[in-house]
Amino acid sequence: MRIFVTGGAGFIGSALIRHLIANTGHEVLNYDKLTYAGSLSTVTDVATDPRYKFVRGDICDGDAVARAMQEFAPDVVTHLAAESHVDRSIDGPDAFIQTNVVGTFVMLTEARRYWQGLDAARRAAFRFHHISTDEVYGSLGESGLFTEETPYDPRSPYSASKASSDHLVSAWGHTFGLPVLITNCSNNYGPFHFPEKLIPLMIVKALAGEMLPVYGKGDQIRDWLFVEDHARALQTVFEHGKTGRTYNIGGHNEKQNVEVVQTICAILDRLRPRSDGKRYEEQIGYVADRPGHDKRYAIDASRIRDELGWSPAETFESGIEKTVRWYLDNEHWWRSIVEAGAVDRRGLAA
């Protein structure tokens, strides 16, 4: 098939592209604006493959989207392009509304126009796959899991913008008959993760000898999903998922934030001990919590398991080991990002 990937130079999008080129016969178009968190360095390994093509473009530019769709003639649109950092959404919600809401509207508009121009067989086979987050569901208490029927209750500008885009996709499916799929995933981690998010931020700050800032008491709980497992899940959904359906994707790895940081420190103690003999955990410090910080997320991924046969291959222990090793082996990739000052504290709402 021909897969049109928006946001393919970002963290999850690039993982999907690398997976598709390495493990399938699909052709892939990477459509990306190359904002601060997007870099073609994430797809260097596949850049010369004849089944891969890159187009620099903005999902909010309808003419550019339409041209790319007509020229590439996709069978599937996987829509990953989004502003995704909660802290940034607190400081500046505008970009999140523009990209995540307006951009998704533009993508749906152009995808519908393109889809309507296909012959009957290709219309029936076409899929618009929207990739979203578990944060649209709000915050869980001590028990329970997010299911596909959990009511939406977004708490941050980021999650509100993603909830809005989910509803737009669903509406285009119901109203216009566009063959849509939605997936909501838990927190991803792995190689090429931009170092403003928790796991890569802690790795690079630990190696720099800096304080490791943990929000509040560090007792917020997240369900962690290795990005390569997520890429396999996305392929499974757009190849075999039932149109109009939502699939939750989770790693079955609930961890407190402070546990995650402590695990990273322990791995670094083993793989690259501090020269002064101290432990990395001594760098942990607690800072003021961010406004509206959700307490707990956890995914019930039984639908995608039971209906489509997907399950995560990595445990948190195996995935975090691979991730820390990747950052140690690829310092050249993240060093320039850090030196540009892209990892400062955000989300203070001040």
C-alpha positions, 0 to 999 in steps of 0.5 A: 500500500501507499502510506501518507504519514503526517508528522513523519519527522517526529518521534512516533511518525519516524518510528512508524516510517522506519518500521514500515520501510524495514518490515513491509513492502509499503511505500511511504510519503513523509509529510512534515513541516519540520518544526522544532521537534521534527528532524530528518535525522530521525529517518536517515536510515531509510532516506535513500530507500526507493519506497520512501519520499519526503515532502516538506509541508504544513498540514494547515496548508490545504493546497499543499496537502491536496497537491501531495495527496494527488501526487502520491495517491495514498491508500492510507493517511496516518495523521500524526502531525501534532503539537504534543508537549503539555508544558508548551501548551500551558505556556502557549495554547495557540499553536496547539489549537492551530496545528491540532484542531485546524490542521486536522480539519484541513487534513480531513477536508483534503482527504475527503476530497481526494477519497471522493475522487477514487474509483469504487474499489480504492474508495472502499479500501481507503483509510484515514487513521488519526493517532491520538493520546490517552490524555483526552480521557482525563485523570484516573483515580487509584483504580480502573483503566481507560477503555474506548468507551471512557468519556472524554475529560481533557484537562490541559490545552494539549489534551483538549486540542487532541480531544477536539481533533478526535471528535472531528475525525469521528464526525467526518466518519459519521457525517460524510462516510469517510473511512476513519480509524482512531487510536489513543495511545499511552506515553511513548518512549524510545529512540529519537524522543525529543529531549523535552519529555520526561525520559530523554530529559532525565537521561541528558540532564543526568549525563550533564550532572544537572538536577533532575527535576521531578514535578510535585512528589513524583507520584503521578502514574503513567502507562509506558509504551515503547515506540516500536511497539506502537509503530507495530500497533499502528500498522496493525490498525490501518491494515486490519482495523474496522472503520469507525472504530477506536483502538486504545494502545497501551504498554501495560507498564504503570509506573510513578514518574519518580520510579521512572527517573530512579530506573534511569539513574540505576541503568546509568550507574551501571552503564556509565558511572559518575566519575566522582563515584556518586549515584545519579539518583542523588541528582533528583530534585523536586520542583513545583508541580505543573498546573492541572497535572493529571494523577494517573493514566492507564490503558485497557488495550484488550480490544486491539489484542482480542480483535487484531492480535497485537500486544507489546513485545517490550516490558518497561524494563527491556524498553527502558534499557534499550532507550538509555543505551540508545541515548548513550550511543547517539549523543551526537543526535541530542547534543545540539538540541540540548545546546540550543536550549530546547530543554528548559522548564516550561508549563509554569503558567506564569 
